[in-house]
Amino acid sequence: MPDLEPYPLHLRRVDVARNMKRFYMLSIQPTLFGGFSLVRNWGRIGTNGQTMVQTFDGSAEAGEAFGRLERVKRKRGYAVADEKV
């Protein structure tokens, strides 16, 4: 089984002036049938948020989707969640 680091990734975007407190989590998990799932969870901090699961045949495809989503979210102002928060 391939190394699934740096998964999971926890991102946050907080803008007090706009009353915006959001989170976005990404992880890659193996499926029962030998594939891989990219699991996304997002919403307002303090809620369960929404979840979406995409399945891929290989870990490389899942990793590419993971990287693409991470880049998009970082461009929109999300940053790695601080462990103390």
N, C-alpha and C positions, 0 to 999 in steps of 0.2 A: 504494500500500500504506500502511495507517495506521501511525502511530508506535506501536511496541510497548514504549515506556518505561513503567514502571521495571523491566521484565523483564530478566533473571531475578531472583528474590528468594531469598536464602539466609537461613534462620532457624535459630537454635539454641536449645536448652533444656538448661542444665546445672545439675544439683543434686547437688553432691558428697555431701551427707548421705544422699541416696537412691540413690547410684550411678547417676544418670540423666544420660546424655550423648547427646542426640538432635539430629538435623538434619531440616529440612524445606525442600525447594526447590520453587519454582513458576516456570514459564515458559510463555509463549504463543508458539507457533511456527506459521507458515503451513503449510497442507497442499498437496499437489500439485493438488488439485481446487478451490482457491479458498476453502476454509474455514480454520478455525483450530483448533489443538489446544492444550488446557491440559495441560501435562505436570507431574505431581507425582512427586517422589522423596523418600522418607523412610526413616529408620532410625536405628540407633545410629551415632554418629560413629566413623569408622574402618572402616565396612563399606560395601558398595555399596548396601545398602538395597533397598527395593521401589519399583517404578515403576508409575504408572497414567496412562493417556492418555485424555482426553475430547475429542471433536470437537464443534465448533460451526459453524454456517453463517456467522456474522458475528463480527467482532472485538468488537463491543459485548457480545454474550452471553458470550464468553470472558472479557472484562474484568470483567464483573459476577461471574462465578464466581470469578475470581482474587481480587477484592476481598473476596468473602464468605469464602473460605478463609483469606485473610490475617487478617481480623478474628477468626475463630474461633481460629486458632493463637496470635495475640497475646494473646487472653483467657486461653488456657491456659498462658501463661508463656513463649512463644517470643519471641525478640528478634533483630534483625538481627545476622548473624554479623560479628564483628570481623575485619578483614582480617589482623591479626597472628596470630590463633589458628591 
